[in-house]
Amino acid sequence: MNMNASMVRLGGILAFVVIAVAIIGGLLVGGSGVAGIILNLITTALVLFVFWSTKGLFNAHNYRRADIPIIGIMALLVLMWLFGLVGGAGMGAIASPQSMGQALGIIGIISLLVMLVAFVLWLMFGVQSMGYGGAGGGGLWKAIGILYLVGVGLIILVIVLMILGAVASSAALVGLGGILGIIGGLVLLAAWICHGIGLIIGAGKMAQT
């Protein structure tokens, strides 16, 4: 499905709305109860649209190598939200990595594994973002790719440390994971902000062609 510049621009704007919803919702609602479920649903829907519009931007420039990781990320984001409904870590673990170590039971384990696969796909997306930058997308997309690689790499390390810390009952590993999670989260936030800017700038270029 072809996407016009307006839809891509909307995706860029919604990237910033995601941040606002996460902050305001987290302060006013928290992550539990019906309100928390609705908040996570809204956040997930917004993130899905951002990635869908990213696919549209890439495809508009005949760059389709990122299709698989983008579609995979979108599918797994939905699964993560569904697991979050029944006690998994869900998307909230991205903002609060320590919650990953608190996921209990088989659903929690499956949720963490799904999240790990999602981050692997995100690494692939980072590589393809750099590829899109080199194929005419511009230096910003190369920077976006690098930021995603660094941020997601740190979060994957956090997941491993949290699992090892839980198994070994090691407060040191859990503490180290928490510190690295904060750093990784900040890097991903920078990547996400640049992602939104990249979509808005990309939409402007689309409108000119």
Residue pairs with C-beta under 8 A, 6 or more apart in sequence:
1 56
2 56
2 59
2 60
3 52
3 53
3 55
3 56
3 57
3 59
3 60
4 206
5 203
5 204
5 206
5 207
6 203
7 53
7 56
8 53
8 56
8 57
8 60
8 199
8 202
8 203
8 206
9 199
9 200
9 203
9 204
10 49
10 53
11 49
11 50
11 52
11 53
11 54
11 56
11 57
11 196
11 199
12 50
12 53
12 195
12 196
12 197
12 198
12 199
12 200
12 201
12 202
12 203
13 196
13 200
14 46
14 49
14 50
14 53
14 196
15 50
15 192
15 193
15 195
15 196
15 199
16 193
16 196
17 46
18 43
18 46
18 47
18 50
18 192
19 189
19 192
19 193
21 39
21 42
21 43
21 46
22 43
22 95
25 39
25 42
25 43
26 95
29 35
29 36
29 39
30 36
31 39
31 40
31 90
31 92
31 96
37 84
37 85
40 81
40 84
40 90
40 91
40 92
41 81
43 91
44 77
44 78
44 80
44 81
44 91
47 77
47 91
48 74
48 77
48 78
50 195
50 196
50 199
51 70
51 73
51 74
51 77
52 70
52 74
53 199
54 66
54 70
54 195
54 199
55 66
55 67
55 70
55 71
57 199
57 202
57 203
57 206
58 64
58 66
58 67
58 70
58 128
58 132
58 137
59 67
60 206
61 132
61 135
61 136
61 137
63 131
63 132
63 135
63 136
63 137
65 128
65 131
66 125
66 128
66 129
66 131
66 132
68 124
69 121
69 122
69 124
69 125
69 128
70 125
72 117
72 118
72 121
72 124
73 118
73 121
73 122
73 125
76 114
76 115
76 117
76 118
76 121
77 91
77 118
79 114
80 88
80 89
80 90
80 91
80 111
80 114
80 115
80 118
81 90
81 91
83 89
83 90
83 107
83 110
83 111
83 114
84 90
84 91
84 92
84 111
86 107
87 103
87 104
87 105
87 107
87 108
88 103
88 107
88 108
88 110
88 111
88 112
88 114
89 99
89 100
89 102
89 103
89 108
89 111
89 112
89 115
90 111
92 99
93 99
93 100
93 103
93 115
94 155
94 185
94 188
95 185
97 155
97 158
97 159
97 162
97 177
97 178
97 180
97 181
97 182
97 184
97 185
98 162
98 174
98 177
98 178
98 181
100 112
100 115
100 158
100 159
100 162
101 162
101 163
101 165
101 166
101 174
101 177
103 109
103 111
103 112
112 159
112 163
115 159
116 156
116 159
119 152
119 155
119 156
119 159
120 156
122 148
122 152
123 148
123 149
123 152
123 153
123 156
125 145
125 148
126 144
126 145
126 146
126 147
126 148
126 149
126 152
127 145
127 149
128 145
129 137
129 141
129 142
129 144
129 145
129 148
130 141
130 142
130 145
130 146
131 145
132 141
132 145
133 139
133 140
133 141
133 142
133 143
133 144
133 145
134 142
137 198
137 202
138 198
138 201
140 194
140 197
140 198
140 201
141 198
143 194
144 191
144 194
144 195
144 198
147 187
147 188
147 190
147 191
147 194
148 188
148 191
150 184
150 187
151 184
151 185
151 187
151 188
151 190
151 191
152 184
152 188
153 184
154 180
154 181
154 183
154 184
154 187
155 181
155 184
155 185
155 188
157 177
157 180
157 184
158 177
158 178
158 180
158 181
158 184
161 173
161 174
161 176
161 177
161 180
162 173
162 174
162 177
164 170
164 173
165 171
165 172
165 173
165 174
165 177
166 174
